Amino acid sequence: MNFKIIETEKIKLRGVSKQFSCTAENRFEQEHIMWGIEQDDYMMRVNKKIPGTWYGIWDRGTYWIAKAEEDACIADTETVYIPEGTYAVFTTNHGGFAGDELPKLRELIFDSWLPDSGYTQAYDYEVEVYHLFTKEEKWKRYYEIWIPVKA
């Protein structure tokens, strides 16, 4: 499993949110709907250019689709912050689809890595980072999951 521990300052993003009726463990179906089926309602409100770095942020039942403030269309978005702190950052291989890769990675994190790592999750918060490319360069895409941790 490819991971690293990082310390980060607060990161300011702009995006749109949706309240989910589920727990962190079973939210992927609702996220998939938000990213895929309802894409025009969410991603296109943030930025009409798909290639680039996107964020999916789970915060105690609310899920955000966001981009860095300078990359977002500010008119129809809200400010959201990734809090400063210590994060375990896990990275997928290149070329896969988020709907396949992120659930598998999340399962490895919570079933294998976290119980034996010496860390605990700091609170019910996760960041997904989507590194997206054009259709011609889709083999370059990859994803990250950031988990706030404490030793």
C-alpha positions as protocol buffer text, in pm:
chain_id: "A"
residue {
  index: 1
  type: MET
  ca { x: 0 y: 0 z: 0 }
}
residue {
  index: 2
  type: ASN
  ca { x: 141 y: 335 z: -107 }
}
residue {
  index: 3
  type: PHE
  ca { x: 105 y: 589 z: 177 }
}
residue {
  index: 4
  type: LYS
  ca { x: 280 y: 872 z: 359 }
}
residue {
  index: 5
  type: ILE
  ca { x: 213 y: 1081 z: 669 }
}
residue {
  index: 6
  type: ILE
  ca { x: 194 y: 1455 z: 604 }
}
residue {
  index: 7
  type: GLU
  ca { x: 144 y: 1773 z: 805 }
}
residue {
  index: 8
  type: THR
  ca { x: -61 y: 2033 z: 621 }
}
residue {
  index: 9
  type: GLU
  ca { x: -174 y: 2388 z: 675 }
}
residue {
  index: 10
  type: LYS
  ca { x: -542 y: 2474 z: 628 }
}
residue {
  index: 11
  type: ILE
  ca { x: -634 y: 2449 z: 257 }
}
residue {
  index: 12
  type: LYS
  ca { x: -907 y: 2677 z: 120 }
}
residue {
  index: 13
  type: LEU
  ca { x: -1132 y: 2533 z: -151 }
}
residue {
  index: 14
  type: ARG
  ca { x: -1453 y: 2631 z: -327 }
}
residue {
  index: 15
  type: GLY
  ca { x: -1726 y: 2380 z: -402 }
}
residue {
  index: 16
  type: VAL
  ca { x: -2078 y: 2251 z: -365 }
}
residue {
  index: 17
  type: SER
  ca { x: -2214 y: 2016 z: -102 }
}
residue {
  index: 18
  type: LYS
  ca { x: -2486 y: 1762 z: -44 }
}
residue {
  index: 19
  type: GLN
  ca { x: -2611 y: 1610 z: 281 }
}
residue {
  index: 20
  type: PHE
  ca { x: -2591 y: 1229 z: 275 }
}
residue {
  index: 21
  type: SER
  ca { x: -2819 y: 991 z: 462 }
}
residue {
  index: 22
  type: CYS
  ca { x: -2556 y: 729 z: 542 }
}
residue {
  index: 23
  type: THR
  ca { x: -2235 y: 662 z: 734 }
}
residue {
  index: 24
  type: ALA
  ca { x: -1878 y: 706 z: 609 }
}
residue {
  index: 25
  type: GLU
  ca { x: -1849 y: 333 z: 545 }
}
residue {
  index: 26
  type: ASN
  ca { x: -2140 y: 308 z: 301 }
}
residue {
  index: 27
  type: ARG
  ca { x: -2141 y: 645 z: 131 }
}
residue {
  index: 28
  type: PHE
  ca { x: -1980 y: 545 z: -201 }
}
residue {
  index: 29
  type: GLU
  ca { x: -2312 y: 478 z: -378 }
}
residue {
  index: 30
  type: GLN
  ca { x: -2432 y: 831 z: -300 }
}
residue {
  index: 31
  type: GLU
  ca { x: -2093 y: 978 z: -396 }
}
residue {
  index: 32
  type: HIS
  ca { x: -2107 y: 790 z: -726 }
}
residue {
  index: 33
  type: ILE
  ca { x: -2446 y: 945 z: -799 }
}
residue {
  index: 34
  type: MET
  ca { x: -2314 y: 1290 z: -713 }
}
residue {
  index: 35
  type: TRP
  ca { x: -1998 y: 1257 z: -928 }
}
residue {
  index: 36
  type: GLY
  ca { x: -2163 y: 1069 z: -1215 }
}
residue {
  index: 37
  type: ILE
  ca { x: -2538 y: 1097 z: -1261 }
}
residue {
  index: 38
  type: GLU
  ca { x: -2570 y: 1443 z: -1104 }
}
residue {
  index: 39
  type: GLN
  ca { x: -2238 y: 1565 z: -1248 }
}
residue {
  index: 40
  type: ASP
  ca { x: -2391 y: 1864 z: -1428 }
}
residue {
  index: 41
  type: ASP
  ca { x: -2550 y: 1976 z: -1102 }
}
residue {
  index: 42
  type: TYR
  ca { x: -2226 y: 1963 z: -905 }
}
residue {
  index: 43
  type: MET
  ca { x: -1899 y: 1944 z: -1098 }
}
residue {
  index: 44
  type: MET
  ca { x: -2007 y: 2189 z: -1365 }
}
residue {
  index: 45
  type: ARG
  ca { x: -2108 y: 2443 z: -1101 }
}
residue {
  index: 46
  type: VAL
  ca { x: -1754 y: 2430 z: -964 }
}
residue {
  index: 47
  type: ASN
  ca { x: -1558 y: 2430 z: -1291 }
}
residue {
  index: 48
  type: LYS
  ca { x: -1653 y: 2330 z: -1645 }
}
residue {
  index: 49
  type: LYS
  ca { x: -1300 y: 2203 z: -1716 }
}
residue {
  index: 50
  type: ILE
  ca { x: -1276 y: 1845 z: -1591 }
}
residue {
  index: 51
  type: PRO
  ca { x: -897 y: 1788 z: -1611 }
}
residue {
  index: 52
  type: GLY
  ca { x: -717 y: 1900 z: -1296 }
}
residue {
  index: 53
  type: THR
  ca { x: -722 y: 1832 z: -925 }
}
residue {
  index: 54
  type: TRP
  ca { x: -1063 y: 1783 z: -765 }
}
residue {
  index: 55
  type: TYR
  ca { x: -1152 y: 1714 z: -402 }
}
residue {
  index: 56
  type: GLY
  ca { x: -1426 y: 1502 z: -250 }
}
residue {
  index: 57
  type: ILE
  ca { x: -1461 y: 1587 z: 119 }
}
residue {
  index: 58
  type: TRP
  ca { x: -1663 y: 1383 z: 368 }
}
residue {
  index: 59
  type: ASP
  ca { x: -1738 y: 1576 z: 687 }
}
residue {
  index: 60
  type: ARG
  ca { x: -1981 y: 1406 z: 929 }
}
residue {
  index: 61
  type: GLY
  ca { x: -2254 y: 1338 z: 674 }
}
residue {
  index: 62
  type: THR
  ca { x: -2191 y: 1624 z: 431 }
}
residue {
  index: 63
  type: TYR
  ca { x: -2003 y: 1557 z: 108 }
}
residue {
  index: 64
  type: TRP
  ca { x: -1833 y: 1831 z: -93 }
}
residue {
  index: 65
  type: ILE
  ca { x: -1707 y: 1838 z: -452 }
}
residue {
  index: 66
  type: ALA
  ca { x: -1448 y: 2115 z: -465 }
}
residue {
  index: 67
  type: LYS
  ca { x: -1143 y: 2262 z: -633 }
}
residue {
  index: 68
  type: ALA
  ca { x: -871 y: 2499 z: -521 }
}
residue {
  index: 69
  type: GLU
  ca { x: -1015 y: 2848 z: -486 }
}
residue {
  index: 70
  type: GLU
  ca { x: -823 y: 2982 z: -787 }
}
residue {
  index: 71
  type: ASP
  ca { x: -961 y: 2698 z: -1007 }
}
residue {
  index: 72
  type: ALA
  ca { x: -1328 y: 2729 z: -910 }
}
residue {
  index: 73
  type: CYS
  ca { x: -1609 y: 2933 z: -1062 }
}
residue {
  index: 74
  type: ILE
  ca { x: -1671 y: 3144 z: -753 }
}
residue {
  index: 75
  type: ALA
  ca { x: -2027 y: 3266 z: -835 }
}
residue {
  index: 76
  type: ASP
  ca { x: -2215 y: 2946 z: -747 }
}
residue {
  index: 77
  type: THR
  ca { x: -1988 y: 2785 z: -488 }
}
residue {
  index: 78
  type: GLU
  ca { x: -1920 y: 2791 z: -116 }
}
residue {
  index: 79
  type: THR
  ca { x: -1595 y: 2801 z: 76 }
}
residue {
  index: 80
  type: VAL
  ca { x: -1481 y: 2477 z: 238 }
}
residue {
  index: 81
  type: TYR
  ca { x: -1153 y: 2414 z: 420 }
}
residue {
  index: 82
  type: ILE
  ca { x: -937 y: 2109 z: 463 }
}
residue {
  index: 83
  type: PRO
  ca { x: -830 y: 2157 z: 826 }
}
residue {
  index: 84
  type: GLU
  ca { x: -464 y: 2177 z: 915 }
}
residue {
  index: 85
  type: GLY
  ca { x: -326 y: 1869 z: 1078 }
}
residue {
  index: 86
  type: THR
  ca { x: -167 y: 1530 z: 1037 }
}
residue {
  index: 87
  type: TYR
  ca { x: -299 y: 1312 z: 757 }
}
residue {
  index: 88
  type: ALA
  ca { x: -224 y: 961 z: 637 }
}
residue {
  index: 89
  type: VAL
  ca { x: -228 y: 994 z: 257 }
}
residue {
  index: 90
  type: PHE
  ca { x: -291 y: 681 z: 47 }
}
residue {
  index: 91
  type: THR
  ca { x: -247 y: 672 z: -331 }
}
residue {
  index: 92
  type: THR
  ca { x: -395 y: 442 z: -595 }
}
residue {
  index: 93
  type: ASN
  ca { x: -224 y: 315 z: -907 }
}
residue {
  index: 94
  type: HIS
  ca { x: -262 y: 516 z: -1228 }
}
residue {
  index: 95
  type: GLY
  ca { x: -535 y: 465 z: -1486 }
}
residue {
  index: 96
  type: GLY
  ca { x: -823 y: 320 z: -1285 }
}
residue {
  index: 97
  type: PHE
  ca { x: -1173 y: 451 z: -1228 }
}
residue {
  index: 98
  type: ALA
  ca { x: -1254 y: 627 z: -900 }
}
residue {
  index: 99
  type: GLY
  ca { x: -1564 y: 414 z: -845 }
}
residue {
  index: 100
  type: ASP
  ca { x: -1346 y: 102 z: -851 }
}
residue {
  index: 101
  type: GLU
  ca { x: -1025 y: 228 z: -692 }
}
residue {
  index: 102
  type: LEU
  ca { x: -1147 y: 436 z: -396 }
}
residue {
  index: 103
  type: PRO
  ca { x: -1370 y: 172 z: -230 }
}
residue {
  index: 104
  type: LYS
  ca { x: -1089 y: -87 z: -256 }
}
residue {
  index: 105
  type: LEU
  ca { x: -835 y: 158 z: -115 }
}
residue {
  index: 106
  type: ARG
  ca { x: -1068 y: 263 z: 166 }
}
residue {
  index: 107
  type: GLU
  ca { x: -1123 y: -101 z: 262 }
}
residue {
  index: 108
  type: LEU
  ca { x: -746 y: -161 z: 278 }
}
residue {
  index: 109
  type: ILE
  ca { x: -698 y: 151 z: 492 }
}
residue {
  index: 110
  type: PHE
  ca { x: -965 y: 70 z: 749 }
}
residue {
  index: 111
  type: ASP
  ca { x: -943 y: -310 z: 754 }
}
residue {
  index: 112
  type: SER
  ca { x: -565 y: -354 z: 726 }
}
residue {
  index: 113
  type: TRP
  ca { x: -356 y: -41 z: 770 }
}
residue {
  index: 114
  type: LEU
  ca { x: -533 y: 157 z: 1044 }
}
residue {
  index: 115
  type: PRO
  ca { x: -575 y: -126 z: 1300 }
}
residue {
  index: 116
  type: ASP
  ca { x: -200 y: -209 z: 1289 }
}
residue {
  index: 117
  type: SER
  ca { x: -53 y: 137 z: 1220 }
}
residue {
  index: 118
  type: GLY
  ca { x: -31 y: 283 z: 1570 }
}
residue {
  index: 119
  type: TYR
  ca { x: -257 y: 569 z: 1451 }
}
residue {
  index: 120
  type: THR
  ca { x: -627 y: 635 z: 1507 }
}
residue {
  index: 121
  type: GLN
  ca { x: -860 y: 838 z: 1291 }
}
residue {
  index: 122
  type: ALA
  ca { x: -888 y: 1185 z: 1445 }
}
residue {
  index: 123
  type: TYR
  ca { x: -1258 y: 1237 z: 1356 }
}
residue {
  index: 124
  type: ASP
  ca { x: -1525 y: 1147 z: 1096 }
}
residue {
  index: 125
  type: TYR
  ca { x: -1358 y: 1331 z: 811 }
}
residue {
  index: 126
  type: GLU
  ca { x: -1192 y: 1214 z: 489 }
}
residue {
  index: 127
  type: VAL
  ca { x: -1054 y: 1380 z: 179 }
}
residue {
  index: 128
  type: GLU
  ca { x: -1047 y: 1219 z: -163 }
}
residue {
  index: 129
  type: VAL
  ca { x: -818 y: 1383 z: -417 }
}
residue {
  index: 130
  type: TYR
  ca { x: -895 y: 1317 z: -782 }
}
residue {
  index: 131
  type: HIS
  ca { x: -608 y: 1385 z: -1024 }
}
residue {
  index: 132
  type: LEU
  ca { x: -800 y: 1391 z: -1354 }
}
residue {
  index: 133
  type: PHE
  ca { x: -670 y: 1419 z: -1709 }
}
residue {
  index: 134
  type: THR
  ca { x: -814 y: 1440 z: -2061 }
}
residue {
  index: 135
  type: LYS
  ca { x: -961 y: 1131 z: -2228 }
}
residue {
  index: 136
  type: GLU
  ca { x: -640 y: 1096 z: -2428 }
}
residue {
  index: 137
  type: GLU
  ca { x: -436 y: 1093 z: -2106 }
}
residue {
  index: 138
  type: LYS
  ca { x: -673 y: 892 z: -1885 }
}
residue {
  index: 139
  type: TRP
  ca { x: -391 y: 645 z: -1810 }
}
residue {
  index: 140
  type: LYS
  ca { x: -235 y: 922 z: -1595 }
}
residue {
  index: 141
  type: ARG
  ca { x: -531 y: 965 z: -1357 }
}
residue {
  index: 142
  type: TYR
  ca { x: -497 y: 854 z: -997 }
}
residue {
  index: 143
  type: TYR
  ca { x: -662 y: 917 z: -663 }
}
residue {
  index: 144
  type: GLU
  ca { x: -570 y: 977 z: -300 }
}
residue {
  index: 145
  type: ILE
  ca { x: -750 y: 932 z: 28 }
}
residue {
  index: 146
  type: TRP
  ca { x: -643 y: 1156 z: 318 }
}
residue {
  index: 147
  type: ILE
  ca { x: -738 y: 1041 z: 667 }
}
residue {
  index: 148
  type: PRO
  ca { x: -680 y: 1275 z: 965 }
}
residue {
  index: 149
  type: VAL
  ca { x: -482 y: 1075 z: 1218 }
}
residue {
  index: 150
  type: LYS
  ca { x: -328 y: 1101 z: 1562 }
}
residue {
  index: 151
  type: ALA
  ca { x: -64 y: 875 z: 1715 }
}
